[in-house]
Amino acid sequence: MDKLIFTAVSGAERLLRSQQVHANNLANMDTAGFRASMEVAANRELAGFGYDDRHLSTMQADTVSTRAGAVRETGRPLDVAIGGQGYLAVQYGDSEAYTRSGEIDIGADGALSVHGRALLGEGGPITLPPHTAVEIGTDGTISVLTEGATQMQVVDKLKLVNAEGAELTKNEAGLIVTRDGAQLAADPAVSVKPRALEGSNVSAVEEMVATMSLNRSFEIQMRLFKASDSMNEAGNRLIGA
């Protein structure tokens, strides 16, 4: 295959995948705690005799933006927003994953969950006893007021973790996990803001500008493809003449 065509086609494929990343970010602008995915593009040479001057454009979409989203007050006792950096831990299969979404739900049996996944505390999945009131402290401590009691009682504490952005990626469910698959230890320095939710950290302006830039780049790749095809046709005519 002509080296210019090869480079143009691989570049166009990378741009299409990049557009999918930004489209997914825009689709989750209103998703509480959503962390935008970032594209990382690179070029690599092809191995093998005769391919030294051919380059393949590649793209990875597993980098997570750690920029904080806007926080709004909700007044709901089970809503929490992470203060600064950090994540809530939720159950994922036989392991755990992490999220910034603090929309905590409670089941009929008292089990706490986030978007259908069990919320983890220091001792595992959190289940509250029958109660008339619940409060979550800034350190993640969960307290309830049981029937007949006059004082709040601590029943568990949210598992709050933290890690550098370079150590994290997203799994197939869109949840945050470590790149090596290891579980993160609880970090006492992470705090939460009760009765509040953090919004998505996606910037509509940035995503739209990126999308328009990708569209222009894709058009350039297609022009290169057509130019290469025209040059091949001209070369064939010269050889046949």
N, C-alpha and C positions, 0 to 999 in steps of 0.2 A: 504494500500500500504506500502511496506517496506520503513522504514525511510531513508535508504541510497539511494534507487532508487528515492524517492521523492526529496531528496536534490540534487542528480545528475541531474535529469531532469529539475528542476527549475533553477539550475545553468547553464545548457546548453542553456535553453531558454533565459536567461539573456545575455549570451555571443553572441547569434545570434542577439539579438537586439542591442548590443553594436557594432557589426560589421556593422550593417546598419547605425549607427550614423557616424562611421569613413568613410564608403563608401560615404555617402552624403557629408562629409567634403571634401574628395578628389575630388569629382565630381564638387565642387565649388571653386577649387583652383584659377581659372581664373575669378571668378565673382567679379567685383569691389565692395569693401566695405563689402564683405561677412564676417560674424562673425561665427567662428567655434562653433559647439555644443559640449558640454562636457557631458560625462556620469557620473552619480552618482549612485553607487551601494550600496545596503544595505541588511542586513539580518533581518528577523523578525520571531518570533515564531508564530506558529499557535495556535489559541484559541480553546479550547474544550478539553473534557476529552480524555486522551490517545494520545494527540498530543503534549505534552510538550517537547518531545525530537525531534520533527520534525521542520525544519527550511525552510523558503521560501526565495529564493534569488530574489530581485527585482531591477529594474533599471529605472532611470529617465533620459531623454535626453533633459531636458528643461533648462539646465544651459548654459549660453552664455559666451564665452571667450571674454574678453575685451582688449586683447592684440592688439596693433595697427598694421596695415599692412603697407607695403612699399608704399611710395607716389612717383608718377612720374608726371613730367610736361607734359601737353597735349597741352597747348596754346589755347584751346577752351574756349571762354568767359563764357559759361554756365557750365563748369566743376568746381566742388569744392571738396576739401578734408577737412574733419574735422581736426582741429588742436588739438591734445591731445584727451581727452575724450569728448563725446557728440554725438548727433544724429540730423539728419534732420527729420522733421515731414511731413508725407504724409497722405492723406485721406484714410481711410479704412472703407467702409460702412458708418454708421452714426457716427463713431468715428474717431480716428486717430491711426497711428502706426508710428514706427521709423526705420530709416535705416542709414547706413554709406555710402551708394552708392550715389555719387554726380554726376552721369551722367544725367544731367537735359536736358529734351527735351522741345521744344516749338511747340505748335500746330498752325494751320492756324489762329485760333482766338486769339492767343497770350497767351493761357493758358500753364503754366509750369507743367511738370509732371516728375516723376521718375519711369521708367518701367511701364508706363501706369496708375500710380496713381497720383492724383493731389498733387502738392507740396504746402505745407501750409506756409503762412506767418503770420504775427501778426494779420491780419484781416481775415484770412481764405485762401481759394485757391487763388493762385497768377495768375493774368492775366495781361500781359504787353500791353500797348497801341502800335499803329503802331510806329516803330522806325527804325533807321538806325544803331544803335550800342547799346550794352548792356554791363554793367560791374557789377560784384559782389564784394563788399568790404570785407575786412577781418572780419568785424563784421556782415556780412550777408546782408548788405544793397544792394538793387538792384537799379541800376540807368540806365536810357536809354537816348539816344539822339534822340529826335523826329525830323521829317523833318522840316528844316528851323531854328532849334534851334542851338545855338553855345555852350551851356553848358549842361552837363549831369543833369538830374533831377531824384531825388529819387522817386520811385513809391511804394516800399514795402520793407520789411525786412524778410529774412528767419526766420522761427520759429526754433530756435536751443535749444535743451533741453539736459539735462544730468541727470543721476541717477546712483546709485551704481549697480554693476553687480548682486548682490544678489536680487535686486528688479526687475530684468528683465527676460523675457523668450521670446520664439518665438511662434507666432500663426500658424495656419494651412497654411498660405501663406508664411511662412518663415520670416515674418517681426517681428521686435522687439516690444514687448508691456510690460506693467507693469504686475506684477503677480496679482495685485488686480483689474486690468482693469481700473484704474484711468488714466486720461490724465496728462501728465507732463507739468509744467509751463515753459515758455521760460526762459533760463538761459543766462544772458548777458555776463557771463564769457566764454562761448563757442565761439570759433572763427573758421574761415575757411581759407583755402589756395586757392585763385582763380586760375583758369587755371591749375588745377592739379586733379588727382584722386588717391584715396587710393585703393590699391589692397586687395585681400583676406588676412586674417591673419592666414590661414591654412599653417602649416608646413608639407610638403610632407614627410620628414624624420620621424617626430614624428608620423604621421598618419600611415605610413607603419610599423614602429616598434610596434605601438599599435595593428595593425591588426595581425602581426605575433604572438605577445604575446597572443592575443585572440584565435588564431588558436590552439596554444599549450595548452591553458587552456581548450578549447573545447575537444581536444583529451583526456585530463586527465579525464574530466567528462564522456566521453564515456567509458573509461577504468573502471571507478568506476561503471558505469551502468552494464557492462559485469561481473565485479567481483561480484556485488551484485546478479546478475542473477545466476551465478555459485554457490554461497553460498546457494541460495534458493533451487537450484536443489539438492545439497548435503544434505541439511537439510531434504528435502522431501524423499530422498532415505533412510536416517537414520530412519525417522518416519515410513516408509513403511516396513523397515526390521524388 
